[in-house]
Amino acid sequence: MGLLNFFSKTDDVSNLTRLSSGSITVDSEGTIITSTLPRSFPEMQVEEISSRVLKIFKDAKEAQMPLTELILEFPALKITARELRGGAIIFLAPSSPKVPKSGS
């Protein structure tokens, strides 16, 4: 029976972060102004996402390639960001599974 207990579920599942949908608005320095994300969403991840989005917009501006919208699709998360005069509004949403269309 000890071997079966090894494969049974443990409390480690509670450590997984549930992907929620919501938005954050940040200023040009990365300070969060507003957020509709639940408090359970890790603040460290929100800061990482916002700093990278701001860096992409800043780098595009420095390269004289104005970028107003950014859409990133990952297997589990879709990030849509819009530039707001140096800051950004960032929308987070769980990605829906891609189902191939039938060829009929």
C-alpha positions as CSV (number, residue, x, y, z in Angstrom):
1,M,0.0,0.0,0.0
2,G,2.9,2.4,0.5
3,L,3.7,2.4,-3.2
4,L,0.1,3.4,-4.0
5,N,0.3,6.3,-1.5
6,F,3.4,7.6,-3.4
7,F,1.3,8.1,-6.6
8,S,-1.8,9.6,-4.8
9,K,-2.5,13.3,-4.9
10,T,-0.8,15.5,-2.3
11,D,-1.3,19.1,-1.1
12,D,1.4,20.3,-3.6
13,V,-1.5,21.0,-6.1
14,S,-2.5,24.0,-4.0
15,N,0.8,25.7,-4.9
16,L,-0.3,26.0,-8.6
17,T,-1.4,29.5,-9.6
18,R,-4.8,29.6,-11.2
19,L,-4.7,31.8,-14.3
20,S,-7.2,34.6,-14.0
21,S,-8.3,37.2,-16.4
22,G,-8.1,40.9,-15.6
23,S,-6.1,44.0,-16.4
24,I,-3.5,46.3,-15.0
25,T,-2.6,49.9,-15.8
26,V,0.9,51.0,-15.2
27,D,2.6,54.4,-15.5
28,S,5.9,55.0,-17.4
29,E,8.0,53.9,-14.4
30,G,6.1,50.6,-13.9
31,T,4.0,51.7,-10.9
32,I,0.7,49.9,-10.9
33,I,-2.1,52.4,-11.0
34,T,-5.1,50.1,-11.2
35,S,-5.6,46.4,-11.3
36,T,-8.6,44.1,-11.8
37,L,-6.6,41.0,-11.1
38,P,-7.5,39.0,-8.0
39,R,-5.2,39.4,-5.0
40,S,-4.2,35.7,-5.3
41,F,-2.4,36.6,-8.6
42,P,1.3,36.8,-7.6
43,E,2.4,40.4,-7.5
44,M,5.9,39.4,-8.6
45,Q,4.5,38.1,-11.8
46,V,2.5,41.2,-12.4
47,E,5.6,43.4,-11.9
48,E,7.6,41.1,-14.3
49,I,4.9,41.3,-17.0
50,S,4.5,45.0,-16.7
51,S,8.3,45.8,-16.8
52,R,8.8,43.6,-19.9
53,V,5.9,45.2,-21.7
54,L,7.1,48.7,-20.9
55,K,10.6,47.7,-22.1
56,I,9.2,46.4,-25.4
57,F,7.3,49.7,-26.0
58,K,10.4,51.8,-25.0
59,D,12.7,49.8,-27.2
60,A,10.3,50.1,-30.2
61,K,10.1,53.9,-29.7
62,E,13.9,54.2,-29.5
63,A,14.2,52.2,-32.7
64,Q,11.7,54.7,-34.3
65,M,9.2,51.9,-34.8
66,P,6.2,53.2,-32.9
67,L,4.3,50.3,-31.4
68,T,0.8,50.9,-30.0
69,E,-0.4,47.4,-29.3
70,L,1.3,44.2,-28.4
71,I,-0.3,40.7,-28.4
72,L,1.5,37.7,-26.9
73,E,0.0,34.3,-27.0
74,F,1.4,31.5,-24.8
75,P,0.0,28.0,-24.4
76,A,-1.8,29.0,-21.2
77,L,-1.9,32.8,-21.2
78,K,-2.7,35.6,-23.6
79,I,-1.3,39.1,-22.9
80,T,-2.6,42.1,-24.8
81,A,-1.0,45.5,-24.1
82,R,-1.7,49.0,-25.4
83,E,0.7,51.9,-25.0
84,L,-0.6,54.9,-23.0
85,R,1.8,57.8,-23.3
86,G,4.7,56.0,-21.8
87,G,2.6,53.7,-19.6
88,A,0.5,50.8,-20.6
89,I,-2.8,49.0,-20.0
90,I,-2.2,45.2,-20.0
91,F,-4.9,42.6,-20.3
92,L,-4.3,39.1,-19.1
93,A,-6.6,36.2,-20.1
94,P,-6.2,32.4,-20.0
95,S,-5.7,31.0,-23.5
96,S,-8.4,28.8,-24.9
97,P,-7.2,25.5,-26.3
98,K,-6.7,25.5,-30.1
99,V,-8.9,22.9,-31.8
100,P,-8.0,22.1,-35.4
101,K,-10.8,22.5,-37.8
102,S,-12.1,19.4,-39.6
103,G,-11.3,19.2,-43.3
104,S,-14.8,18.4,-44.4
